[in-house]
Each structure stands twice: as structure tokens, then as C-alpha cells.
Amino acid sequence: MSEHDPAAIARPAETSLHPADRAALARMHAVRPVWRGVASARDLIAFPDRTILHAGPPVRSGAIAAPILNSTVMAILFEGWAKDETAARAMLTHGEVQLAPAQDVGAMVPLAAALSPNMAVQIVADAADAANTTYSPLNGGMALAQRLGLCSREVLTHLRWMNGNLAATLEIVADDDISLIEIADRALMEGDDCHSRTAAATRRLIERIAPRLGGDTPERRFLDRASAFFLNLWMAAVKCIANAGVGEGSSIITALGGNGVDCGIKLGGSGGRWFVAPAEPPEGNLLPGFQSSDRLGAIGDSALVDATGFGAMTAVSLPQARGPASDRADVLPAVHRGFERSGIKVGTVARALVRGGTPLDIVLGILDRNGHNGRIGGGIYRPPLHPFTAAVASLAPTTLPAQGI
């Protein structure tokens, strides 16, 4: 038996589970995501012609956030669809380039990142079901990462290096399945939350591939400094787990993200429909010189990481949760048995969330709403409850038999 007995941890909250949610959690807890390699996005994702993927729900016409606009311009130039920034912006204005939510096609992008066909993606698959495969772009580090929503020659140069030299290196060294749950489970015991804190997980990941990375190369130096490199992989892993929550009557949160203007969710039984609300900015600490009015609304697909039990929600999902957080145990009712060391609960039940009336806590970076200064802070975002209420109300009645977790 593991250090934490999953049955003992999960039993009290499981008694009130709807059969559809119980079945969905059972499927999710059977998923074992592995890093299966790196390849070009165009070879794995069915991109419509000249389409770029972004975080969160669909962008409303005429309401694209400045950081996403900047990142999309960088993606257009990276693809060679336009000769300069002015031409790239004109393509967007005239509808010659389309935008689509990454989560609709099984991809996950951080903050204001924009994913285009010739960019590299990390492949994450369920070791037991190769049909359940998800994708995420490479983590760009801290200074010139495209996810920060900046538009400059330096960002474009870094984007080309990331998807050129670094991607080619990782394609060679990451050619054997690496268990992401094993890394995350150990990292949780070392103080990571698998969202805002990923240094331990990144270290363990780099240790796995280090023997083939070589010595003092630009790629190795970048990875040694990129303490959040694991995060993008984990975002895809969480999506892989969440995919298994899709099914008739399931109120498990299977998609959640923001595009800086709107925040959207999907439930396992909602048939792929987004339920959307305006995205308020996260509440938190800003860098010196910035004020509340500079904050962009919630942005990024990494919100799903917390909505699955990691990040800020570890205050509820880990066995040591105490006090007010432990009173929300029915929102995250059951341990994923793949996490033998940490005993973390995985999979948020929207029925319980709506019934309890306490919003999720999601840790997010805060971007400059004008797209000039990148990340200006970090804080907690609490999605409003009404999209969850509407999504739960839309679920069709089911006659599923009871099923254990």
C-alpha cells in the first residue's frame, strides 16, 4: 500500500457523487500520460488553412487582447505569411488569418502564446490509449517567451531558435516514453504545485534526458535555466487526463482557459460547448511601476491545471489540506492512484462546485493589457460561478449505473 491510502482519502466525499461523475473520474484515474516526443504541429493537428491557435474560448470578433494580437503577429512572421509586422496586422484585420481555441483540437497554450502549423509541439499520450494524445508548444523560458505577448525582433529570433535548434535537439533526445505522473508525483513531495512552482519537476525531467543532451551547448544552457520547462508538458498531461472525463452526464471540468477578454469552460458532458464569462484580471502582486488598471483579464490554458487539482487547488487536493479548504473536499473527491507518493486528488466535479458556491482558485501570471510590458505580476483568478451553473444545467439526465473509483 502507498504512503497515502487512496481509498481512505477519497471515501467520504465519494458517497454523494453522481454516477456519471464517478464513471468519469474512474476513466481519468486510469490515464497515465507520457511524453512521447517532439514534432511539427502541422503533422499532428488538423489546422484549417492559415489558422493560429490561442488560449481560452473563441475570440470575439473585434475583441482580441493586445498580447494575443502581438503573439499572433509573431506567429504570422514566423510562418512567412507576411513580410513585416504591418502586413501581418493587416492580414488579421482583413480576416486572412483565422484564430481558433487550442483546446478544441487537443492542444494547450500558455498565457498569450499563439501556436502555428510549423511550430514544434510536445506530444503527450496516454500510455494505455494512444488515441488520447495532446500537445503543447515548447516552453520559451522567461525573457523572450512568446507567451508574454510581446512583439519584437528579439522575440521572433528566439521563436525561430526554439522551433529550430532546440526542437531538433529535443526530437532526438526525447524519443522514449517518459512518465509525467511519476515526475509530478515526486515533485509535489518536494514543494512543487505543478503550475506556479515546477522547478523540482523540471530538474527531474532534464535529469532524464541529460545523458543525451551533451555538454556546454546553447540548448543545454537554456534548459538548465528554464525552471518552468516542465509546465507546458504538464499542461498537455492534464488535458490528456481531462479528456477521459468526457462522457454522458459528466460534470467534470475538461476545459478551462482565458483569452484575456473572456474565460470559458467545458464539462465532460457538455458536448464540446464553451460556457463563457468576461475574464476579470487576477488579484495579486504587481511589479513596481504598474497599477491595477494595467492588468489584462485572465489568460492562458494553464487554468485547467488548477481546475484539475494542481496549482492553487493543491490547498484542497493534497492530503494535508486543513481548515476551510478541507471543507471543499467534494469538489475534488478522489485520489488519482498514479500519484502513489503525494496522494493528490484529481478531477473537479462542477456539480459540487456549484452546490458549494465557492469559486475555484487559479494561479495565473498577469500580463500588461496593452501588450507593451509582458508579465507584470502574478496572482489568483477566481472564475465566476455562473458559467459552471449554466453548464451543469445543460447536462442531460442519465441512467448510468453506479461505478466505483
N, C-alpha and C positions, 0 to 999 in steps of 0.2 A: 504494500500500500504506500502511496506517496505521502509526503510530509503533511499535506492538506488532503483530507478525505473529501473528494468532490461530492459524494452522495450526502455526507453530513452537512456540508456547506450549503448545498442547493435545496435540500428537502423542505425547509419551512416555507419558502416563497413559491415553490413549485405547485403547492396544493391548489392555488387559485388560477393556475394557467389555463387559458383557453386551449382546447385540443389542437387547433391549428398552430398556435404559437409553440406548444410543446413539440409538435412534429417538426416545425421549422428549426427550433433550437437543436433538436436531435440531429438534423441534417447538417447544420452549421458546425456542430461539435465533432462531426466526423471528418471535417475538412482538414487537410494537412498541407498548407501552402509551401511550395518550394521555389527557390529562384532557379529558373531553367535556362537562363541565358540572356543575351542581348541581340537585338536585330533591328532592322529598319521598320518603322511604324507602317509604312506602306505595304509591307509584306505580311502584316498581321491584322491590320484594321481596315475595314472596308470604308475608306474615305470617299465621300461624294466628291465630284470634281471641284478643285480649288476650295477645299473646306479646311478650317482650322478649329481645333478642339480647345475648349476652355473649361474652367471650373464652374460648378454650380448648375442651376437650372438654365433654360434657354435665355439668351439675352433679349430683352425687349427692344423693339425697333426704336432707334434713336436714343437708347439709354445705355450705351456701352460705357463702362467705367474707364477713366483715363488710363490707369495702369494696364488693363487688359488691351485697350487700344494700342498702347505702346508696345506691348509684348507681341501683339498680332502683327504690327508693322515690322518688328524684328523677324518674325517668322516668315513674312512675305519676302523680305530681303534675303533671308537665309535660303528660301526656296528658289530665288531668282525670278520670281514672278513680276518684280518691278525693279527699275534701275536705281531708284533713290527713295528717300522717305516720303517726299511729296507725292510721288507716283503711287507709292504703297497706300498712303492715306486716301488718295483719290479712288483706288480700287475698292476700298471698303465703303466709301461714300456712295459709289455707284453700284454697289451690290455685286461686284465682280469676284469678290471673295466672301464666302459664307462662314458663319460661326455656328458651332454645334456643341452641346454638352458632352464632355469626355465620358462621364459616367453612363451615358446612353449606349456607348459602344464598348463598355468594359474597361475603360482607361480611367486613370486618376491623375489629376494635375494639381500641383501645389499653388497656393496664392494666386497671383495673376499670370501664371505661366500659360503659354499658348503652344499647343502640340501640332506640328505639321507633318505631312507624309514622309519627308526624308530625314526626320529626326530619329534618333535611336530610342528604343524603349527597352525597358527591362521586362522580361517575361516571367510571370508568376503563375504557377499552375497547381491545382490540387493533385497531390501525388497519387490519389486514388481515383481521380476523374479528370483525364486530360482535356475533356470538353469544357471544364471550368477553368478558363485561362483569363488572366487580367494583365494590364500593362501600366507602366508609369515611365515618364522620362527620367533621365539621369539627374541626380541632384547636382545643382550647379555651384555648390559652395556658398559662401557668404557675400562676397563683394560685388561680383558682376553677374550674379544669377538672374536669368530671365524672369524668374517668378516674382522678382521685386518690382516689375512693371516699369522699368526704365528704358529709355530709347537713346542709344548712343553707339558710336563706332566700336567702343571697347566692349560693350555688351554683345554686339554682333560677332566680334572677333572671338570672344570667349565661347559663344554659342557654337561657332564653327569648330573650335578646338574640342569642345565637349562631345560633339556629334561626329567628330573625325578621329583624332588620335586616341582620345580616351575611350570612345565607344569601340574602336578597333581593338584596343588592349583588352577591354573587359569581355569582348566577344570571344577572345582566345582563352582567357583565364577562367571565365565563368561558364564552363562547358559541362559541369556536373551538378546534379541537383543538390542544392543547399537548403536544409530545413530552416525556414524562417521562424517557426514557432519555437524551435529549440533555442535559437539565438535570443528571441524576445523574452522567453521564459527566464533564461539566466539573467538577462539584462534587467528585468523587473526586480529581481532579487538584489541587484547591485545599485538600485536607485533610479533607473530609467522609468519613464512613464510611457515610452514608445511614441511620443509625439513631441512635446516640448523638450524632453530630455532623451536623447538617443545616443549619447557618447559611448556608453558601455556596449550597446548593440553594434554600433559602427566599428568599434575596436575589434569585437569578436568576428564580425564579418570580414574585415580586412585581414585578420589573422588567418582566416580560412583560405583566402586567395593569395596571401603574401608570397608563398613559395614560388608562385609563377609570375609574380609582378615584376621581378627584377629589383635592382638596387636603386641607385640615385637617378631616377628618371622623372621628368615632369609629371607623368601620370601618378607615380608612386608618391611624389611630394604633395600633389593635390589631394590624393585620398587620405594621406596621413593628417592633413589639416582640416579635412571636411568632416567635422564631428557629427553632422546630421545626414551623412550619406545614406544611412540605413533607412531614413524616414520615407523616401519615395518608394523603396521596395516594400516597406511595411504598409504603406497606403494601398498598394496593389494587393498585398496579402489580405488585408482587412476586406477589400472588395471581393476577393475570392471567397472568403468566409461568408460574407453577407449575401453573395449570390445564392448560396444554398438556402437562405431564408425565404426565397421566392416560392410561393405556393398559395393555393386556395385558402382564403381567410386569414392568412398570416399578417399579423400587425408588427412584425419585426422590422426595424428600420434598416432598409437595404441601400438607400442612397441619401446623402445629406451633403449640401455644399452651398457656397455663396459665390456670386459673381460680382460682388461689390455694390450691386443695386438691389438684387433680390436674393433671398435664401430659399432653397427648395428641399423637399424631402420626398422620398418614395417609401412605401411599405411593401412587404413581400407579396401581399395580396391585392395591390392596387393596380396591377396590370401595366406597370411602366409609367403611370401618370405622375407628373410632378405636382405637388401641392406647395404653393408659393406664398411668401410674405415679404414685405420690404425688409432689406438687410440693414439692421442698425449696426453702428460700429461697436466693436468690442470695448469693454470698460477695462482700463488698465493704466500702466505707466508709459508715459511718452518720453522720448529723448528731449534733452534741453532745447529750448527754442521752438517747440511745437505746442499747439493747443488743441482742445477738443474738436474745434471746427475743422482741423486739418485731417481728421480721421476718415478713411474710406469705410464704407459698410463692410460687413463680414464677407470674406472672400476665401476661396480655396476648397478643394475636395477633401483636405485632411480633416475637416469637421467630422467625417464619417468615422475616423479613428476613435475619437472620443465617444461618438454615438454608438460604438460597438463595445465600449467598456474600458478604453485606454485613455491616455492623456489626463485631462481634468477629472474624468469619471472614475479614475482609479481610487478616488476617495470613497466610492461606493462599491466598486467591483473587487477590490482586493480583500482578503480575509481579515486583515487588521482594521478594516473600516469600523469606526466607532461613532457614537453620538448621532447628530441629526442625519448624517449621510447613511448610516446603517438603517434608518427608518425607510429608506427608498429601495430596499433590497428587492422588492417585487418588480422594479423596473429592469434590473439586471439579475435575473433569478437563478442562473445556473452556471456552474463551472464548466469551462471547456477542458476536457480531460487531457488534452495535449499539453496543457500547462501544468506539468506534474510538480514543479517546484513552487511556483507562485500561487497556484490555486485561483487564478483570476476568473471572474465571471464574464462571459462574452455573449453579447446579443441583447439589444434593448427592446423591450416589449412596449409598443406605443399604447396599447390598451391600458397598461398600468401607469404609464406616464400621464395620460390624460386623466385617469381616475385620481391620481395623486395630486395633480395640479402644480407640481414643481418642475420648472424647466430644466433641461439638460445644461450642464456646464461644459463649455468647449473652449479650449485654449487656442488662441489664434494670434498670428502676427498682425500688426496694424500697419497698413500702408498709407502713404500720403495720397489723399483723394485726388490731388491734381496731377499725380504721376511724375513729379519732379524730384522727389527725395527718397523713393523706395520705402524701406521699412522704417517706421518712425516710433515703433514701440511694440508692446505685446500685452495681451490681456485676456479676459474671459468674455465669451459671447454666449448669450442665453437665447436660443431661438424661441420665438413666441409659440404659444401652445395651439393657436387656432389652426395652423396647417395640419398638425397632428390630429386634432379633433375632427377636422373635415376628412382627413384620410381614413381614420378609424371608422367614421360614419359611412364611408363609401364601401366598406368591405361587405361582400355578400355573405349571408348566413351560410354556415357549413354544417355538415353532419358527420364530421370526421370522428373516428373512434379515438378514445384516449390512447396515448402513447407515452412511454417513459422517456426520460432524457438520459 
